Amino acid sequence: MAFAWKAAGITYNRYLAVASRAVRRSLKEDKRLQAERRGEMDLRFAKWESGRQGENKSLASANEAAMAEAASGGQQ
């Protein structure tokens, strides 16, 4: 027997994100705002080269920059 999220072709993490968003949206206004704030996150990463840590970067901004670069490179 396959799980519904597997049958839909999504990862378990994506399934959890969708389910948690649905639960947050179903809450009353005051509780919903508190839950949405808890759901926010800011991931950061750094590249290591030659044994040294590089600059810390926001994952969201790095993804946006990579998508913009890929979009502009594909139109040439």
C-alpha positions in Angstrom: 0.0 0.0 0.0 1.4 3.3 -1.0 1.1 6.5 0.9 -1.0 9.3 -0.6 1.9 11.7 -0.8 4.0 9.1 -2.5 1.3 8.3 -5.0 0.9 12.1 -5.7 4.7 12.2 -6.5 5.7 14.7 -3.8 8.2 14.4 -1.0 7.3 13.8 2.6 8.7 17.3 3.5 6.5 18.9 0.8 3.5 17.0 2.1 4.1 18.2 5.6 4.4 21.8 4.4 1.1 21.6 2.5 -0.6 20.0 5.5 0.7 22.5 8.0 -0.3 25.4 5.8 -3.8 24.0 5.6 -4.1 23.6 9.3 -2.7 27.2 9.9 -5.3 28.6 7.5 -8.1 26.9 9.3 -7.4 28.5 12.7 -9.1 31.6 14.1 -7.4 34.9 13.3 -5.4 35.4 16.5 -4.2 31.8 16.7 -3.5 31.8 12.9 -1.2 34.8 13.1 0.8 33.2 15.9 1.1 29.9 14.0 2.1 31.6 10.8 4.9 33.4 12.6 6.2 30.1 14.0 6.1 28.6 10.5 8.5 31.2 9.1 12.2 30.3 8.8 15.3 31.9 7.5 17.9 29.3 6.3 21.4 30.4 5.7 24.4 28.6 4.2 28.1 29.2 3.5 30.5 27.6 1.0 33.7 26.2 2.4 36.9 26.5 0.2 40.4 25.5 1.2 39.3 24.9 4.8 37.8 28.3 5.3 34.2 29.3 5.6 32.8 31.8 3.0 30.2 34.4 3.5 26.9 33.4 5.1 24.0 33.8 2.5 20.3 33.5 2.8 19.0 30.4 1.0 15.9 32.2 -0.3 17.9 35.1 -1.9 20.4 32.6 -3.3 17.6 30.6 -4.9 16.0 33.7 -6.4 19.3 34.8 -7.8 20.0 31.4 -9.3 16.5 31.2 -10.9 16.9 34.7 -12.3 20.3 33.8 -13.8 18.9 30.6 -15.3 16.0 32.5 -16.8 18.2 35.1 -18.4 20.7 32.5 -19.6 18.0 30.5 -21.3 16.7 33.5 -23.3 20.0 34.2 -25.1 
